Amino acid sequence: MKFFKIFNKFAALSFLILPTVGYSQSVGGNSVINPNGTNSTATPTAVPFLLISPDSRSGGMGEAGVAVSPDANANFWNPSKLAFIEGDDAFAASYSPWLRSLVPDVSLSYLSYAHKIDDRNTFGASIRYFNLGTIVGTDYQQQFQGNYTPNEFSIDASFARKFGDSFSLGLTLRYINSNLTSSAFSSAYQAKPGSAIGADISLFYKKTTQQFGKDGVFAFGVNMSNIGTKLSYSTNGTKYFLPANLKIGIANTINLDETNQLTFALDLNKLLVPSGSQQDISVPSGIFSSFSDAPGGLKGELQKISISPGLEYWYNKLFALRAGYYYQNPNNGGLHYLTLGTGFKYDVFGFDFSYIAASQQNSPLANTLRFTVVVNFGANKK
């Protein structure tokens, strides 16, 4: 039986460890980088690409998006918000070159759509595609064995229903596919693409308020995502947890005057998977244990929460400036960076851009750009 090693710009990785939890790379000695940019201290899960923020608007606000005003990208952040979209149909397309400080050909693409069935009910759909670049396969004699492109994707369908004028609930079903192998290698190791089914449950609440004598809106949102079956890369191999996740967020918007609007948003995020390498317990047990199994007790549990404060300023609903900060504790992923963004509206079209100004030396996400186009058919024009 031939044995192979997989080489590419990521690093030299044995094929035997390639299709395991995540798709990681050794960088700078013993440091390990996962596809979503976290280091080896992050809680291990399969398909961590599901945690990457796909759109530029929230990407420019420190990855805060659970409670900000809804658009088609609510399919990712909080599907219950779809019940409050403007217009009858909304579409968004996002693209980001990813980990470009390490490799030249990894990217994340995202398409999202929402359709109002009636005044209370909205349907949403989206697809995420994570391209991991070209892999060059060689044997131990360094003989070329072919190229292939590992990739991962998810397909979502969502339903949101409005209850009154202020509250909504949402449900999402998700199919996930992770193909990190090539047919040239998989037969030798009985490896196969991994697949799983997941679900999201979400809620959204908003209330019109008076703040400092100005009109405003306060909003609150919760999204439990990726609750589903485990994923395996071989017929009888280890089954890994999906990145089950809890997002809780608030957003407070103040209309300073007829042309100026300011929003402050704050998201808290926590993985609902067991700490360490416990893969042999059930999904419900893993969710419950994720609240009490961190080393260090309560302090360790608090360190597992990431924080995302963000600001958004709109001028005349035509031009936006955004800024935010994303923070993970060094003992649980270690990401922390400043984000900047801008947006423009023309007729029913919106164009958003964001930039990660990483504060960490040699950060894998440094100088990351995201691009998004949003279209709201039937929305009020400005």
C-alpha atoms as one frame of an Amber mdcrd trajectory, in Angstrom:
protein
   0.000   0.000   0.000   1.321   3.407  -0.925   1.457   6.137   1.665   1.148
   9.756   0.705   1.943  13.131   2.113  -0.057  16.200   1.168   1.910  19.363
   0.493   0.706  22.860  -0.296   1.172  26.427   0.812  -0.489  25.584   4.155
   2.325  23.280   5.378   3.292  19.647   5.010   0.509  17.607   6.572   0.210
  13.866   6.685  -2.879  12.681   4.887  -3.756  10.686   7.980  -4.354  13.870
   9.985  -5.819  15.981   7.195  -9.424  14.805   7.503  -9.783  15.256  11.248
 -11.111  18.085  13.354 -10.873  21.146  11.166  -8.201  21.714   8.564  -5.284
  23.208  10.439  -1.838  24.443   9.597   1.351  24.621  11.558   2.664  28.166
  11.538   5.680  29.548  13.288   6.887  26.440  15.096   4.274  24.850  17.314
   1.453  27.270  16.578  -1.579  25.812  14.801  -4.043  27.843  12.769  -7.570
  26.594  12.137  -9.582  27.600   9.053 -11.462  30.294  10.989  -8.169  31.822
  12.158  -8.158  30.525  15.737  -5.105  28.860  17.253  -4.627  25.485  18.957
  -6.254  26.683  22.207  -9.665  26.819  20.486 -12.206  24.130  21.345 -11.856
  21.509  18.586 -14.790  20.913  16.228 -15.388  19.746  12.698 -16.087  22.284
   9.909 -15.027  25.476  11.757 -15.671  27.400   8.517 -19.304  27.587   9.711
 -18.159  30.130  12.315 -16.612  32.558   9.812 -18.627  35.767   9.429 -19.415
  35.934   5.699 -20.709  39.474   5.133 -19.000  42.843   5.157 -21.509  44.831
   7.170 -21.130  42.855  10.405 -17.530  42.112   9.410 -16.856  45.837   9.753
 -18.582  45.980  13.162 -16.335  43.543  15.020 -18.405  40.536  13.838 -21.554
  41.827  15.586 -24.773  41.008  13.758 -27.316  39.132  15.898 -29.507  42.175
  16.628 -28.587  44.787  13.985 -31.277  45.779  11.491 -32.169  42.876   9.173
 -31.112  42.223   5.604 -30.613  39.033   3.586 -27.502  38.163   5.627 -29.778
  37.499   8.604 -29.770  33.919   7.297 -26.341  33.627   8.949 -26.616  35.920
  11.964 -30.167  35.463  13.166 -32.754  33.974  10.770 -35.674  35.209  12.893
 -34.797  38.753  11.716 -35.905  37.795   8.210 -39.502  38.443   9.318 -38.617
  42.159   9.508 -36.778  42.659   6.213 -37.737  45.640   4.083 -39.396  44.889
   0.786 -40.623  41.607  -0.608 -37.340  40.022  -1.667 -33.739  40.494  -0.553
 -30.538  39.073  -1.992 -26.921  39.276  -0.833 -23.637  37.999  -2.243 -20.362
  38.113  -0.307 -16.794  37.127  -1.081 -13.630  37.138   1.003 -10.083  36.024
   0.251  -9.255  34.174   3.469  -5.990  33.642   5.391  -4.132  35.519   2.657
  -1.221  36.253   4.970  -0.547  32.494   4.836  -1.830  31.226   1.482  -2.884
  32.825  -1.809  -5.891  30.770  -2.875  -8.258  30.166   0.058 -11.619  31.964
  -0.059 -15.128  32.077   1.391 -18.185  32.772  -0.781 -21.710  33.317   0.491
 -25.084  33.724  -1.233 -28.229  34.552   0.711 -31.863  35.136  -0.256 -35.070
  36.062   1.594 -38.677  36.198   0.385 -41.662  37.554   2.258 -44.517  35.083
   1.964 -46.896  37.515   3.632 -46.763  40.181   6.325 -45.847  37.664   9.036
 -43.956  34.850   7.334 -40.629  34.901   5.498 -38.599  32.207   3.778 -34.816
  32.332   3.564 -32.117  30.306   1.841 -28.327  30.524   1.688 -25.206  28.666
   0.630 -21.656  28.967   1.973 -18.685  27.652   0.009 -15.206  27.441   1.547
 -12.436  26.831  -0.986  -9.247  25.532   0.659  -7.002  26.081  -2.347  -5.036
  23.690  -4.502  -3.261  20.758  -2.867  -0.283  19.070  -4.519  -0.025  15.362
  -3.708   3.277  13.480  -3.722   4.436  10.127  -2.441   7.437   9.568  -0.158
   9.719   9.667  -3.185   8.322  13.095  -3.992   6.684  11.768  -7.147   3.761
  13.885  -8.286   0.403  12.208  -7.615  -1.953  14.943  -8.838  -3.645  18.113
  -7.644  -6.987  18.488  -5.958  -8.999  21.211  -4.263 -10.485  20.403  -0.838
 -13.660  22.308  -0.128 -16.528  22.582   2.317 -20.043  23.927   1.864 -23.381
  24.276   3.599 -26.894  24.796   2.250 -29.546  26.389   4.476 -33.306  26.831
   4.403 -34.945  29.116   6.975 -38.430  30.099   8.044 -39.200  33.163  10.188
 -42.540  34.189  11.637 -43.471  37.525  13.153 -45.608  37.601  16.324 -46.982
  41.113  16.634 -44.931  44.129  15.596 -41.899  43.517  17.791 -41.110  39.813
  18.111 -40.203  36.963  15.767 -38.929  33.384  15.858 -36.868  31.531  13.288
 -35.951  27.965  12.391 -33.180  26.867  10.014 -32.253  23.467   8.596 -28.717
  22.989   7.255 -26.885  20.411   5.146 -23.096  20.390   5.572 -20.504  18.721
   3.362 -16.751  18.641   4.053 -14.597  17.154   1.296 -10.968  17.292   2.436
  -9.815  14.236   0.496  -9.037  13.253  -3.074 -10.228  10.081  -4.792  -6.568
   9.342  -5.541  -5.868   9.029  -1.813  -9.177   8.261  -0.123  -9.481   4.649
  -1.294  -6.172   3.741   0.328  -7.278   5.073   3.710 -11.022   4.380   3.534
 -11.594   8.105   3.865 -14.639   9.878   2.506 -16.217  13.329   2.506 -17.975
  14.094   5.765 -21.583  15.235   5.849 -24.027  16.259   8.561 -27.404  17.862
   9.206 -27.765  20.828  11.539 -30.427  23.245  12.746 -30.669  26.777  14.140
 -33.271  28.176  16.533 -33.456  31.959  16.850 -35.461  34.879  18.188 -35.521
  38.623  17.646 -37.142  41.485  19.535 -37.157  45.186  18.761 -38.817  48.179
  20.393 -39.164  51.798  19.299 -37.855  54.098  22.023 -37.126  57.704  22.949
 -33.472  58.230  23.891 -32.124  61.628  24.952 -35.104  63.206  23.224 -34.387
  61.358  19.981 -36.217  58.534  18.224 -34.478  55.200  18.480 -34.807  51.441
  18.286 -33.535  48.890  20.802 -33.158  45.307  19.565 -32.237  41.984  21.130
 -31.458  38.680  19.417 -30.476  35.084  20.171 -29.352  32.388  17.747 -28.456
  28.788  18.650 -26.833  27.380  15.526 -25.327  24.163  14.160 -27.191  21.854
  16.541 -27.055  18.554  14.716 -25.480  15.243  13.870 -21.799  14.548  14.266
 -19.506  14.386  11.249 -17.026  11.638  10.302 -14.468  11.270   7.518 -14.478
   7.474   7.396 -17.058   4.705   7.653 -16.077   3.540  11.132 -13.954   6.467
  12.216 -14.313   9.060  14.958 -17.369  11.288  14.753 -16.732  14.944  15.518
 -19.005  17.638  16.899 -20.326  20.380  14.669 -19.463  23.891  15.937 -22.738
  24.258  17.854 -22.858  27.869  18.849 -24.801  30.374  20.949 -24.952  34.029
  19.869 -26.621  36.678  22.025 -26.688  40.284  20.880 -28.132  43.740  21.399
 -28.266  46.737  19.092 -29.282  50.287  19.973 -30.004  52.758  17.185 -30.477
  56.509  17.680 -31.684  58.883  14.952 -29.583  61.908  15.800 -31.522  64.030
  13.302 -33.163  63.600   9.901 -29.909  62.614   8.197 -27.660  61.091  10.865
 -28.137  57.699  12.489 -25.882  55.857  14.931 -26.044  52.199  16.022 -24.130
  50.496  18.811 -24.092  46.691  18.743 -22.682  44.083  21.107 -22.562  40.327
  20.519 -21.494  37.595  22.940 -20.609  34.240  21.448 -20.020  30.802  23.006
 -19.401  27.370  21.513 -21.783  24.674  22.751 -19.339  21.779  22.437 -17.341
  20.033  25.174 -13.902  21.361  26.021 -10.863  19.306  25.059 -11.134  16.196
  22.923 -14.302  14.537  24.254 -15.884  13.161  21.089 -17.597  10.027  22.468
 -20.537  11.692  24.243 -23.902  12.569  22.702 -24.712  15.954  21.203 -27.160
  16.924  24.004 -24.596  15.873  26.624 -21.941  17.891  24.823 -24.134  21.004
  24.843 -24.869  20.752  28.582 -21.273  19.911  29.495 -20.006  22.931  27.516
 -21.271  25.146  30.348 -19.343  23.423  33.116 -16.308  21.526  31.806 -13.740
  24.291  31.290 -10.476  24.048  33.230 -10.501  26.652  35.980 -14.211  26.493
  36.757 -16.264  29.662  36.341 -13.240  31.686  35.238 -12.533  29.159  32.499
 -16.157  29.216  31.356 -16.123  33.014  31.081 -12.931  32.797  29.020 -14.852
  30.750  26.444 -17.072  33.739  25.586 -15.958  35.953  22.706 -16.968  39.632
  22.674 -17.873  41.742  19.641 -18.670  45.458  20.146 -19.364  47.483  17.000
 -20.524  50.888  15.750 -22.345  51.881  12.564 -22.966  55.441  11.373 -25.318
  56.263   8.476 -25.526  59.603   6.693 -28.850  60.184   4.956 -29.243  56.383
   4.616 -26.823  56.582   1.709 -23.343  56.302   3.205 -22.129  54.270   6.203
 -18.985  54.061   8.308 -18.367  51.113  10.621 -15.840  50.028  13.240 -15.602
  47.287  15.828 -13.400  44.971  17.804 -13.387  41.189  18.113 -11.903  39.505
  21.174 -11.277  35.889  22.156  -9.400  34.953  25.297  -5.841  33.691  24.556
  -6.802  30.407  26.235  -9.755  29.880  23.890  -8.871  30.675  20.290  -6.770
  33.787  20.807  -8.243  36.006  18.077  -8.425  39.735  18.682  -8.510  42.427
  16.040  -9.922  45.798  15.009 -12.370  45.903  12.108 -13.256  48.796   9.814
 -15.937  49.039   7.169 -17.938  51.252   4.871 -21.155  50.994   2.900 -23.012
  52.756   0.084 -26.614  52.609  -1.088 -27.901  53.407  -4.539 -31.567  52.846
  -5.303 -32.275  49.236  -4.186 -28.580  48.269  -4.214 -26.146  48.270  -1.311
 -22.361  47.815  -1.439 -20.377  46.989   1.698 -16.662  46.552   2.353 -14.770
  45.576   5.493 -11.153  45.248   6.583  -9.459  43.432   9.463  -6.633  45.426
  11.022  -5.217  42.646  13.202  -3.425  43.728  16.364  -1.619  40.391  16.740
   1.840  39.980  15.281   1.749  37.629  12.282  -2.018  37.231  12.601  -3.434
  34.888   9.932  -6.372  37.289   9.438  -4.312  40.454   9.009  -5.481  42.646
   6.118  -8.492  40.442   5.359 -11.016  42.095   3.024 -14.679  41.223   2.594
 -16.996  42.414  -0.177 -20.803  42.285  -0.176 -23.569  43.315  -2.574 -27.121
  43.563  -1.215 -30.312  44.022  -3.246 -33.714  44.799  -1.663 -36.517  44.421
  -4.184 -39.644  46.332  -3.219 -37.926  48.222  -0.402 -38.416  51.944   0.107
 -35.954  53.881  -2.006 -33.938  56.792  -0.676
